[in-house]
Each structure stands twice: as C-alpha cells, then as structure tokens.
Amino acid sequence: HLGRAWWLVFGAGYAATALIVIVAWMASPPLLLVGFATVTFASHFLFPSVRWFFRRRLERAVKKLNKRLQRPIEPFKLARRYDMIQRLIYDPEVSRAIVAHAKARGVPENVAFARARGYAREIVPSFSASAYFGVAIRLAKWVSQALYRVRLGHFDEDAIGAIDRDATVVFVMNHRSNMDYVLVTWLAAERSALSYAVGEWARVWPLSRLIKAMGAYFIRRRERDQLYRRVLARYVGMATDGRVTQAVFPEGGLSLTGAPQEPRHGLIKYIVEEREPDARDVVFVPVALNYDRVFEDRLLIAAGQAGGRKFPARISVIARFILWQAWLKLRGRYHRHGYAAVSFGEPMSLRAYQADHPSATARGLTRALMARIKAEVPVLPVPLVARALLLAEGPLDRDGLGVEVGRMLDRLPRTHLYLPQDEPEHAVRSGVQILRGRGLIEERSAKLSVVEAERPVLAYYAASIAHLFKGRSGC
C-alpha cells in the first residue's frame, strides 16, 4: 500500500504541474510565468517534503519488516541510488582506474570519468522494499506454484540458523533455468531480500525496471574493459562489506547440456578480494535446483550444438508462452509441468576455509563450492526416467522401467531424492506421463522407447543427475 500511494502522489503531482504549464502557455505569457513559478515551487519545496514524508513512512515499514526477517535488510541496500552511484565513482580504486583508462585510451580524464559514471548507473540497483516484498515475492510464489509442484529438498534448519548474524551470506547456485531467480527469491523470502547478479537478458524494458527495483544488479559477462571490471568489483565489494545477502551463479550462465558446468570465479573473486581488511566473515550457502521441465531446454540444446550461447528468445516469445498457457487454462486442459525442487547444502565459512587452506585461490574456493552444489542436486521423476530409457539396450515395458529406476534409486542417498508420495512407482508414472505428453518417448505394444529425434532432449535431463552416479557400481 505504501508503494502504491507513493506512485499515485508523484504521478498526480507531476501530471498537475504539466497541466498547469500547458494551460498557462495557451493563455498568455504572464500566466506562463506563473506556471513556471508554480512548477519551481513544487520542485524545490513540495516534492522534497512529500518524498521526506514517504521516506519516513518507508523507514518505519522496513524496521517493522526486519523484525520478522532472519537477516534484516541492511542500510546499504536502502541507500538512495544517487548516493550509491556517487560513492562508487569517487571510490579511490575507481578513481585510479579512471586515470589508467584515460592514459591507455588517450582520452581526457573527464571522458573516462563519464564512462565510469555510465557503468555505475548501469550496475547500481534501486531497491524498493515495497516492490520486493509487496509484489515480487507474491508474484514469484504464484508463478512457481502455477507452473510446477514445488518441493523443498534437503534443508538443514539448524545449520542455516547457526550462521553468524554479523556475517554476509551468499547463496551459490547451479543455473538450470531463468526460473531459478523466481524459485529461490520466493523460498528465501522469510530470511532476507536477495541481491542477484543478472546478465544481459534482463536489460530488456520493462523487465529491467522491475529487476532493479528488486535489488538485482546488471553485469556484462563478456565485457573486457578494465574500467568496467573495476567499477563492478568495487560495487560487489561494497555490497559484501555492507552485509547485503547475495545470490551468485558460479557457472556464469545457463547449462547448455543439462549437466553442472565448470565454474567461473569472477564474482566470487570480487567477493573474496574486494572486502575491507579484517572485514566480517562471508558464509556461502550452496543451493541446488532441478526441474522436470526447463522451458528453455530446446533453445539451450540448439545453442550448445551450434557451439555458441546466443538464444533467440525475446519478450515476445515469453508473452506467447504465457498466452498459450492461459488459453489451456481457460479450456480446462492446463497441467503443471512436473516437479521443481530446491536443496540447500552445508554452509561454508570463508574465514574457516581460508584458515584450512591458507594458499587457496578464489578459483579453488569456487570449485569447492561447486562440488557442494553438485552433491545436493535433487533427483526428480523426469531425469530418472530419461536416464533409465537412455541406458536401456532397447524398449522397456513399464515393469522393466520400474526395475531399472529401482536399481538406480538403491545406489543413491535418500537426501538426493524427491519421489512423489515417496514411492518409485509414482515417480515412474509421473516421468512417463510428462515425457509422453511432450512427445519425447513413445509407447508401442506396451513398451516404451525414445523418439530418436528427441534423444538430445532426454540426454539433457538425464545429464542433470548423471554426476551423482559416477563411482557407484551398477550405474
């Protein structure tokens, strides 16, 4: 309600001042002067007072909200965006990078400074607590539950609750789908507001405005400009010192094969190296996600086969998908797309890790975190059935498929599994239903087999859990 009132007041105010100027201009020059005087008065006295009034209301609302969050929203996250941009571009490290950039490019320092300011404006978010907790969380929950049967896998409440309250928490996650942002934002809502690093896909209007309001910051994953990297590094360091709860994807991008990818250490390096000396501890929480259906699967597979990472998806593609799902709902033919599961691994203290590994680099830390993420990947019906059918020497009847799935389950720890109704038979039935519905497998003479043209899609899903079977006999 507070956010809605804020926008109503400002919208009405600016509309009224614009109307005054237009009417005055159409009437006579003296009235035009009066109109400009009115606008000046509103800009210098009325609007600042209204902003101050709502900011005080917002501060009280955030204070009340912080009482129910396990990790309160820190002042850094609530600072005015303009102030954060100024603090960032006048940081001593950024200032030195500006001078070096000017010398290297042969341009005046004021030109290099303007470029740094542009980078800072692009990176720094404009977090809105009302947008995050009033809109984003509800929307994330609704979308997640409308598309999937969402399940929480392994979660050690005691270990998560024992994290030092003064430490900065960073969730590190595998990247399976753009739905990852939605799922984890909702599931972590009772703990804190997450700050994501998002790539170029999220810079499309109007999505970009909503994402910045949610506290996410944009990164150019392939940018080689050292000035840009220095501005980004300092922002990440400031956010870490400011105890902002962050969410990072060590893989750097969506998996093109379905399997966990080799991690990149860029952002984690900034988190580790850009902190102030003797700064507070950083605690990394591994998070593993898996899906019975990844909506981008065919795009990712095609990109991987082409040897690139260019995806032809646009906002129009997303809009068509939403309209099609709504049409199915209206016709009573809509079904959710299987299960989505999230598991949380054992937290890792940066201070403890560095004490145990004094010569370790950020790359070594990232690999250790990725190993913990991979160990927690949930096993769901579609990956199980896809793997069983791909490993089979020929078509299987349902009983035979159940036997193969049972053999795999016997060799996996129970912590990895999410089985519908906790029974393998239901897992097989659910996986077969989804794969048949998508035309990925076919049933002839009571036997199930892979549709050859769709084999890469089944391999994509099977790859999401393949690493869990390495070194296990019979798998």
N, C-alpha and C positions, 0 to 999 in steps of 0.2 A: 504493500500500500504506500509506503514511503517513497519508493522509486517511482510509482505511478503518479503520485502527487507532484513530485519534483518535475517530471517531464510536462505535466499539464500546466503548471505555473509558468515554466520557462517558455513553453510553446505559446501560451496565451499572451505572455508579456512581449515576446518578440513579434508576434503577429500584430498586436495592438500598436507597437511602435512603427512597424512597417506601414500599417494603415494610416497612422497619423501623418507620416511623411508624404504618402501618396495623395491624401486629401488636401494637405497644405500646398503641395506642388500644383494641383489642379485649380486651386482657388486663387492665390495671389502670392507675390514674393514675401510680404510681411508675415503671412501665415506660414510660409515655408520656413522662415527664420524661427518662428515659434515652434514649428515641428521639430527642427533640428535641436533647438534648446531642450525640448521635451525628451528627445532621444538621448542627448548628452546627460541630462539629469538622471534618466533611468539607468544608463550605462555606468555612471560613476557613483550613484547613491542607492538607487532602488535595487538593482540586481545584485550588487555585492551584499546588501542586507539580507535579501532573500536567500542567497547562497549560504551566508553565515547561519541563518536560521535553520535551513535544512541540513547543513553540515553538523550542527549541534545535535539535531534530531538523529542523524545517521550515527554519530559517535555513541550516543546513548543506546541505539539499537544494536550496534556492534558489540558494545560492552555487555549487553544482555545476552547476545548470541554466544559470546565467548564463554559464558558460564556453562553452556551445555556441550561445547566442543572439547575434545580431549586435548587438542593442540590449538590454542587460541590464534585468531588472525593477528599477525604482528603489525606494529606501526609502519614498517617498511612497505607492506602490501597496501596500506591505506593511504600512504602519502600521495599528495597531488602529483599527477603525471608530469606537469610542467616542472615541478621542483625536482623530480627524479631525473628528468632529462638534463636539467642544469647541473645537478650533482654529478651525473655520469660524464658529460662532455668536459667538465672542469676538473675531473679526476687527474692527478699528476701522471699516472700511467698513460691515460688517453692523451694528455697534452704532449707528452714525449712522442707518442705515436703520430700525432698530427704533424709535429715538426719533422719527423723522419719521413712521413709520407710526402710532405711538401718538397723536401730535398730530393727524394727519389724520383718524383714525378716532374720536378722542375716547375712547380706552380706556387703562387703566393700562399702564405700560411692561412690567410683568411678564406681562401678557396678550400684548402684542406679542412679547415675548421667547419665550414658549411657542410662539407661531405660527412664529417663525423656527426654533426648535428642531425643530418638526414638519417644516418644509420641509427642514432639513438632514438629518434622519433619512431622509426620503424620497429625497433625492438621493444621499447618500454611499453608495458600494457597500461590500461586504465581500468583497474579492478573496481568492480561495483558489487558490494556485498548483497544488495537487493537483487541484482541481476543473477548473481551466482546462486544464492540460497532461495530466492523467490521464484526464479524462472528456470535456471539451468538444471538444478537438482531434480525438480519435479518433471521437467521435460525429459531428462536422462532416464529417470525411473520409468516413465510412461513408455518411451521408445524401446527401452531394453525389454520390458515385460511384454510389450506388444509384438516384438519380433522373435523373442526367444523364451524358453523356460530357463530362467537364470538360476544358477546354483553356486553357492559358496563352497569351495572345496576345502582344502587344508587351511586352517587358520588357528594359530596359537594365540589365544587372547592374552594369556599371562605374559608371553614373550613380548608381544606388541605393547601391552600396558606397562611393562617394566622399562621401556625406553626412557632415558633421561629427559626430563621435561625441558631442560635447557638446551638440548641437542637439536640440531637441524635434521629433519627427517627427509630422506629422498627415496621415493618409490622407483625401483628399476624394473622394467617390464619387457617381456618379449612383445614383438609388434606383429600381430596377425591380421588386424583389420583396423580401419578407421573407427569402428565401433569400440575399440579399446578405450578411447578417451571417454566415451559415454558410460561404459560399464564401470570403470574404476572411479570416475567422478561421483557416480551415484553411491557405489559401495563404500567409498571413503568419506561420505558426506558427514557422518557423525564424528569424524576425527578432525578434519581440518579442510580448508579450501586448498586445492591443489593448483600449482602453477606449472603448466606444461610448456615444453618447447615444441612448437609446431612448425611444419615445413611450408613450402610454397603453396601447397594445395589449399591451405586455409586462408590465403590472402585474397580470395575472391569475395567481392561485395555481394550480399550483405553479411555473409558468414564472418568476415574479418572483424566487423564491429562487435558482434556477439562474442567472439573468441577473445578479443582484447578485454571486453568487459568482464569475462570470466577469469582474467588474470593470466592468460597464456601469453607467451612472447614468441614472435616470429624469428626463425633462423633461416639463413640461406646455406643450405647444406654443402653446396659446391663453390661457395664464394672463396676466392683465393686472395682477395685484398687484405693485406696485413692490418690495415687500419680498421677494417670491419671486424676482423677477428679480435683485435684488441678491445674494441668497444663492447663486443659480445662477451668476451671473457670477463671484463670488469663488471658488466651487469650481473652475470652469473655469480661472480664473487661477492658483490654487494648483497644480492638476494640470499646467498648462503650465510653470510655474516648477519643478515637481518632475520635469520631463522624462518625463512619462507619455506613451507613444505612444497617440495618439487616432485615432479614425475618425469622420468627420463627413459628413453628407449635406447639401450646400448647398441642395438643393431643398426640404428641410424635411419632405417626405413622399413617398409613392409617386406616381409619374406616373400620372395618370388617363387620359391619351391615348396613352401609349407613347412619346411624344417627350420629350426632355430639357426640363425646366421652367425657368422663370425662377428664379434662385437667391434664397435669403434669406440675409441676412448676420448673423443673430443670434449663433450660436455662434462664427463666425469673428471677429465683432466682439469678443466676450469674450476670445478667444484673443489678439487683437492688443492690445486696450486694457487688459486686466487684468494684464498682465505687470508685473513689477517694473522700475523704470527700469534701463537698461543690462543687461537680462536677456539670457540666452543666446538664440541665434538659433532661429527656428522654420522648419522646412522642410516645405512642403506637397508631398505626392506625389499627383498626380491618378490616380484609378483608375476605369476604365470597365468596366461589366458589360453583358452582353446574353444573352438566352435564346431558345431555340427554343420554349419554353413557359413562361409565367408563370402559376403556379397561381391567382393572384388576378385573372386578366385580366377575367373577366366581372363580378366584383364592382366592379373599378375602373372599367370602362366604364360600368356602370349608375350608379355614383356620379357620374361625370362628366356623364352625360346628365341626371341629376337636379339637377345644379348644387350638389352637396354633397360631403362627404368622409366620410360615415358608411358603414361597411362592416358588414353583418350577420353577418360571420364570427365564430364563437366557438370555444372549445377543442373543443366537441362536433363542429363541422364538420371541424376538423383531425383529430380522432380517427376520424371516419367515413372520411375520405380515406385515412388510414394503414391502417385495417382493409380497405378495398376494395383497396388496392394489395397488401396481404399475401394477400388472397384470390386475386387474379390470379396472384401468385407461386406459390401452392400449386397452382393449376390449370395452371401452365405457360404462362400467357397474358400474363405481365408483360413489357413492353418499356419501356426507359428513354425519357424524354421529350425526346429530341433532345440538342442540344449546349448547354452553358453555357460562356461564355468570359469571361476577365478580362484586361484590358490595363492596363499601368502606363505613365503618361506621364512627361515630363521633370520632375524635382523643381524646385520654385520656392522660393528662399530669401526669407523675409520681409525680412531685412536688406537684401538686394540689391534687392528690389522697391521698398522704401521709399527707397533711395538713388537709384534710377532714376525714381521717381515720388514726389517729396517732398510733393506736395499730394494724393496719392491717399487715398481713404477706404476703410473696410472694405468698403463696397458695391462700389467699383471693384475691389478685390482679389478679392472673391468672384466677380465677373463674369469676371475674367481666369482664375481657376481653373476656372470652369465651361466656359470656351472650350477649355481644355486637355482637360478631361474629354470634351467632345463630340467633339473631334478624334480621340480614341482608342477610340470605341465600336466593338466588334468587329462585323463583318458575318457573319451566320450563315445557314444554308440557309432557314429559315422566313421571316425578314424579306425575304430576297432574292426568294423565290418569291411571297410575298404582294404585294410591290411590283410585280413584273412582271405578275401577273394583274390587279391593280387598274388599272394603266396601260394594259393592252391594250384595244383597242376592241371585242373580242369574245372568244369561246372560242379557246384555243390548243391545238394538239396538242403533244406532248412535245418534238418537234424545234423547233417555233416558240418554245416556252417557253425551251428551251435557248439559242436565238439571242438572245432578249430579255435573259436573265440574263447571257450573254456580253458584250453591249453595255454593260450596267451595270458589269460587272467591269473592262472595259477602261478605264473612266474613274475607277477608284478606286486609290489607292496600295495596294501589296501589304501594307503594315503593318496595314491595317484588316481584312484578310480572314482568315477561317478556313474553308477548304474541306476537306471530308472527302477524304482521300487526295490533297489538293492538286489536285483535278480538278473543273471546273464541273459535269460530268455527274453526279458523285456528289452534289454539292450540290443539284442539281435533283431527283434521285431521292429524297434524304433529305427535302427540304422538302415535296415532293408526298406522300410516304408519311405524314408527320405530319399534314399538313392534311387529307388524305382520311380518315385514321383518326379525326380529331375531327369529321368531317362539315362542315368549313368550305368545302371545294370538292367538286365532283362531276365525274365523267368520263362523258361520253356520246358515242357514236360516235367514240371515240378522241380526244376533245377535252375539255380541262379548262376549267372555268368556276367563278366564285364563286357560292356559295349566297347569294342575296340577303339572307336573314335574318341571315346571319353576316358580312356585309360590314363592320360595325363592328369585329369581332374581327380580321379581316385588316388593316384600317386601323390598328389598334392596333400590330400587329407591324411593318408597313411604316413606321410613323412613327418607330420606334426608330433607323432608319438614314437617314431622308429628308434630314436636315440635311447629311449627307455629300455629297449630290448637288447642293446649291444652288451655282449659279455654274458648274456643269460642263455643257458643251454635250452635247446628246443625252440628258440625264437628266431 
